[in-house]
Structure formats: structure tokens, C-alpha cells
Amino acid sequence: MRIMLIAVGRLKQGPERELADRYRKRAADSGRGIGIGEVEIVELRESRAAAAEQRMLEESIAIANVVPERAPLVLLDERGESLSSAALAGHIQLWREEARPAAAFVIGGADGLAPALRDRQTLSLAFGAATWPHQMVRIMVLEQIYRAMTIITGHPYHRG
């Protein structure tokens, strides 16, 4: 199984990108021993449509086009569920045991995601009620994926 982080927009060079890359690499290295061999980041272009609804639709279509069939779809959403790290690890472990081809974590654009994509979600995940900047969410998701790998493998990084 592989883990995908699909994000609308690009993360520019700088400390945020370096930290995101560090957690992506750690997650990939930790997951390799349990059959999670790749943590792939897919950056999609932001829609240039004039209307917010059209931008949301175009970006959601682009996201849907890169999510593999049978892959659980995890949408990052401030209205989503606040899960413990152990609970997220449990979801990832279950998807791995079900031989899912990938798990797709999605960070949508500024206008959100189209209802049709929301209807397909397996899980809606929040990092609290606050609205976070795109680059911070990307880092937090990658850190939680890394933490999940350490929980599954019994590594001492997670001590809670």
C-alpha cells in the first residue's frame, strides 16, 4: 500500500517544504517494513475559474482523477473528526490489512471541495476547529502519517 497526500496548490521552497519533506521521508522509511512503501505528494494546480463554485468543481475533479480505485479518501476539513494519533494509525493499519492500493489524504483549495467528492470520503479529518494555512496542514498531515507508522511498528517516537 502507498500513502498519497493530494494537495491543491504548490508548497514553495523554504523551511515549510523542508519540514514536510523530512516527515514524508521518515514516514516512507518507517512504513517500508510493514508494506507501506511510498508516501507520495501530488500537487494539483489551483483552478483559475472566476466563480468559487466552478473552482471547487474543477479542483475536485482533478483530485478524483488521481485517487486510485478502492483507495480510502481522507478529506482534511475543519468540520471533520478530531482523531487521536492511535485512531488514525488504526485506520491505516486496517486499510493495509484490507489490501487497499493506497490511502489518499486530500487538502483542498481555498474554496473547499465539491459535494460529490465529499460524498465519496471515507473519513473527514480535522486538526481542531481552527482554520490552518495550507502549508501547516501539509506538515501536520505528514507528521501524523509518520507518527501512525511508528505506532504500527512499535517505534518509541509515539509515547502516548
C-alpha positions as CSV (number, residue, x, y, z in Angstrom):
1,M,0.0,0.0,0.0
2,R,1.1,3.5,-0.6
3,I,0.1,6.8,1.1
4,M,-0.8,9.7,-1.1
5,L,-1.1,13.3,0.0
6,I,-3.0,15.2,-2.7
7,A,-2.9,19.0,-2.3
8,V,-4.4,21.8,-4.3
9,G,-1.5,24.3,-4.7
10,R,2.2,24.0,-4.5
11,L,4.4,24.3,-1.5
12,K,7.2,26.7,-2.3
13,Q,10.9,26.2,-1.4
14,G,11.7,27.1,2.2
15,P,11.6,25.7,5.7
16,E,8.0,24.5,5.4
17,R,8.8,22.4,2.4
18,E,12.0,21.1,4.1
19,L,10.0,20.0,7.2
20,A,7.2,18.4,5.0
21,D,9.9,16.5,3.0
22,R,11.5,15.3,6.2
23,Y,8.3,13.9,7.6
24,R,7.4,12.4,4.2
25,K,10.8,10.6,4.1
26,R,10.5,9.4,7.7
27,A,7.0,8.0,7.1
28,A,8.2,6.2,3.9
29,D,11.2,4.8,5.7
30,S,9.1,3.7,8.7
31,G,6.4,2.2,6.6
32,R,8.6,0.1,4.3
33,G,8.9,-2.7,6.8
34,I,5.1,-3.1,7.1
35,G,4.2,-3.0,3.4
36,I,3.7,0.8,3.1
37,G,6.4,1.6,0.7
38,E,5.7,5.0,-0.6
39,V,4.4,8.4,0.7
40,E,3.7,10.3,-2.5
41,I,2.8,14.0,-2.7
42,V,0.6,15.0,-5.6
43,E,0.3,18.8,-6.1
44,L,-2.5,20.0,-8.3
45,R,-2.9,23.4,-9.9
46,E,-5.4,25.8,-8.4
47,S,-8.3,26.4,-10.7
48,R,-8.3,29.8,-12.4
49,A,-12.1,29.9,-12.9
50,A,-13.8,33.2,-11.9
51,A,-16.5,31.7,-9.8
52,A,-15.8,29.9,-6.5
53,E,-18.2,27.1,-7.2
54,Q,-16.5,26.4,-10.6
55,R,-13.1,26.5,-9.0
56,M,-14.3,24.0,-6.3
57,L,-15.7,21.7,-9.0
58,E,-12.6,21.8,-11.2
59,E,-10.3,21.1,-8.3
60,S,-12.5,18.3,-7.0
61,I,-12.5,16.7,-10.5
62,A,-8.7,16.9,-10.6
63,I,-8.5,15.3,-7.2
64,A,-10.9,12.5,-8.1
65,N,-8.8,11.7,-11.2
66,V,-5.7,10.9,-9.2
67,V,-7.3,8.8,-6.4
68,P,-6.8,5.1,-7.2
69,E,-9.9,2.9,-7.2
70,R,-10.6,1.3,-3.8
71,A,-8.4,3.9,-2.0
72,P,-9.8,5.3,1.2
73,L,-10.4,9.0,0.7
74,V,-9.4,11.1,3.8
75,L,-10.5,14.8,3.4
76,L,-8.9,17.4,5.6
77,D,-11.7,19.6,6.9
78,E,-12.0,21.9,9.9
79,R,-15.5,20.4,10.3
80,G,-14.1,16.9,10.3
81,E,-13.5,14.4,13.1
82,S,-10.6,15.0,15.6
83,L,-8.9,11.7,15.8
84,S,-6.2,10.6,18.2
85,S,-2.9,9.6,16.5
86,A,-3.6,6.0,17.6
87,A,-7.0,6.0,16.0
88,L,-5.5,7.3,12.7
89,A,-2.9,4.6,12.9
90,G,-5.7,2.0,13.4
91,H,-7.4,3.2,10.2
92,I,-4.2,3.0,8.2
93,Q,-3.5,-0.5,9.6
94,L,-7.0,-1.6,8.7
95,W,-6.7,-0.3,5.1
96,R,-3.3,-2.1,4.8
97,E,-4.9,-5.3,6.0
98,E,-7.7,-4.9,3.5
99,A,-5.0,-4.7,0.8
100,R,-6.1,-1.3,-0.3
101,P,-3.8,0.0,-3.1
102,A,-3.4,3.4,-1.4
103,A,-4.8,5.8,1.2
104,A,-5.4,9.3,-0.2
105,F,-5.2,12.2,2.1
106,V,-6.6,15.4,0.5
107,I,-6.0,19.1,1.2
108,G,-8.5,21.0,-0.9
109,G,-8.2,24.5,-2.3
110,A,-9.3,27.8,-0.6
111,D,-12.9,27.3,-1.8
112,G,-13.2,23.8,-0.4
113,L,-14.3,20.6,-2.1
114,A,-17.4,19.8,-4.2
115,P,-20.2,17.9,-2.6
116,A,-19.7,15.0,-5.0
117,L,-16.2,14.4,-3.7
118,R,-17.3,14.9,-0.1
119,D,-19.9,12.1,-0.7
120,R,-17.1,9.7,-1.6
121,Q,-15.0,10.3,1.5
122,T,-14.1,7.5,3.9
123,L,-13.0,9.9,6.6
124,S,-13.1,13.6,7.3
125,L,-10.2,14.6,9.5
126,A,-9.8,17.9,11.4
127,F,-6.9,19.4,13.4
128,G,-9.2,21.2,15.7
129,A,-11.8,23.9,14.9
130,A,-9.3,26.4,13.7
131,T,-8.5,27.2,10.1
132,W,-4.9,26.4,9.4
133,P,-2.7,27.6,6.5
134,H,-2.2,25.1,3.7
135,Q,1.5,24.6,4.3
136,M,0.9,23.9,8.0
137,V,-1.8,21.4,7.3
138,R,0.5,19.6,4.9
139,I,3.2,19.4,7.6
140,M,0.8,18.2,10.2
141,V,-0.7,15.5,8.0
142,L,2.7,14.2,7.1
143,E,3.8,14.2,10.8
144,Q,0.6,12.3,11.7
145,I,1.3,9.8,8.9
146,Y,4.8,9.3,10.2
147,R,3.5,9.0,13.8
148,A,1.0,6.4,12.6
149,M,3.8,4.4,11.0
150,T,5.7,4.5,14.3
151,I,2.6,3.4,16.3
152,I,2.0,0.5,13.9
153,T,5.7,-0.6,14.0
154,G,6.1,-0.1,17.8
155,H,8.7,2.6,17.4
156,P,9.2,4.8,20.6
157,Y,8.6,8.1,18.7
158,H,5.0,7.9,19.9
159,R,4.8,7.6,23.6
160,G,1.1,8.3,24.3
